[in-house]
């Protein structure tokens, strides 16, 4: 369900570190207080990550209440955008890249030199 994200119209990455001990109220306060965004906007998924990078939380207002999602990556961690005090909107494709462990906000791309024969 978290990977497919059916019915979600917007994905917002809360960059930097978030204390994942926070509950729905605490995360909603971060969205509203730190970023002046409306956590009650329907079909908007707010994504948070802690220091370790192997767990994320997501907050979603469904119209009648909040849905709090939590994902722990069993193998490794994800590359989370760590620019403090920034919230970034990403596409559905970038969201899927993020859940695969890639950083869609500032990807690290290596230039590959073509193989040359001697």
Secondary structure, DSSP 4 states (H G I P E B T S, - for coil): -TTT-TT--EEEEE-S---TT--HHHHHHIIIIIH---TT-BTEEEEEE-SSSSEEEEEEE-SSSEEEEEEE-SSS-------TT-EEEE-HHHHHHHHTT--SSS---PPPPPP---
